[in-house]
Amino acid sequence: MIAGWRDRGLTRAVVVEPARAAVAALGLPPSVVVVDDAVAVPAEFKPDIVVLAVKPQVMDTVVPPYRRFADGGAQIVSIAAGKTLAYLARQLGDGAAVIRVMPNLPASIGRGISVAVANARTPTGGRDLAEMLLAACGEVAWVEDEALLDPVTALSGGGPAYVFLLAEVLAEAGVACGLPPTLARRLARVTVAGSGELIRESTEAVETLRQNVSSPGGTTLEALKVLMAADGIQPIFSRALAAAARRSRELSGG
């Protein structure tokens, strides 16, 4: 996300990151201050927005020092899976303006999608500022029902891993059919990447794109008969996303 903001002209910010080498590799301008801990943020720095990009498992210890910024009127944006608006209010104060966001990994190349929900304390300006930052990393969608972030986490949050797995299993299936492993991996990687780009560029529905590849009586249709059978890929993905959404609720204690 920082890389996306850098490319959009980020000039003034404080980054809290113990692993300074990772931040240094991003080539941020000298005006962006990097510190190891929230307590080291310069006292004169009065942020308009604070982005909490940390693992949900460490939120209890990481978040409390940021209450002083929330008390000072900063918009708080959290991307921690499962950590609810109510949880963040307990950590930051009932008056905190908080937005929960679920981005996904393609945000690192500006092709992500982030889904956000704001609490009642968030002003219009806070939403606009958050959207401007999130849009630097891809598309942005808003929901009013916070509970929807659990299935969002399951679908788009974890979705890149499922696509990567698809490339893996395609390659393995190709090897099983007799292809050399190196060629099978290359075919799978380029096919998955190219198909994703075609979805992005095309105005046609994905169902139409699939049908365009499926000639009656052809080889692709034979494969789709297996994948689209009653025990095929749909029930597997339905169970997988349900498991991920359930885990998201567990992380929130709900």
MOUR-V660742 format. One record per pair of residues at least 6 apart in sequence whose C-alpha atoms are under 8 Angstrom apart, sorted by the first residue. I is the first residue (numbers start at 1). GAP is how many residues later the second one is. Records with the same first field share a line. If there is no record, write none. Layout:
BEGIN
I=GAP  GAP
END
This chain:
BEGIN
1=106  107  133  135  136
2=24
3=23  105
4=103  104  105  106  132  133
5=128  131  132
6=22
8=128
10=19
11=18  20  21
12=19  20  21
13=18  19  20  34
14=18  19  20  21  27
15=17  18  19  20
16=18  19  20  21  22  25
17=6  17  18  19  20
18=17  18  19
19=17
20=14  15  16
23=11
35=6
38=27  28
39=26
46=23  26  28
47=22  27
48=25  26  27
49=25  26  27  28  77  80  81
50=19  24  25  26  27
51=25  26  27  28
52=11  24  25  26  27  28
53=25  26  27
54=25  26
55=25  26
56=24  25  26  27  195
60=31
63=28  29
64=27  28
66=26
67=24  25  26
70=6  22  23  25  26  27
71=21  22  24  25
73=23  24
74=23
75=21  22  23  24  47  51
76=20  21  22  23
77=21  22  23  24  53
78=20  21  22  23
79=21  22  23  24
80=20  21  22
81=21  72  167  170
82=68  166  167  168  169  170
83=168  169
84=16  62  168
85=13  14  15  34
88=10
89=6  7  9
95=26
96=25  26
97=21  22  23  24  25  26  29
98=20  21  23  24
99=17  18  19  20  23  28
100=16  17  18
101=13  14  15  16
102=12  13  14  47  50  51  55
103=9  10  11  12  53  54
104=8  9  10  52  53  54  55  56
105=7  52  55
106=6  7  31  54
107=6  30  31
108=29
109=28
110=26  27  28
111=26  27  28
112=25  26  27
113=24  25  26  27  28  43
114=20  24  25  26  27
115=25  26  27  28  34  37
116=24  25  26  27  33
117=25  26  27  28  29
118=9  26
131=9
134=6
150=94  95  96  98  99
151=90  91  93  94
152=93
153=91  92  95
154=87  88  90  91  94
155=86
163=29
166=26
167=18  21  22  25
168=17  20
170=14  15  18
171=10  13  14  16  17
172=9  12  13
174=7  10
175=6  9
199=7  10
213=7
214=6  7
215=6
226=6
227=6
228=6
END
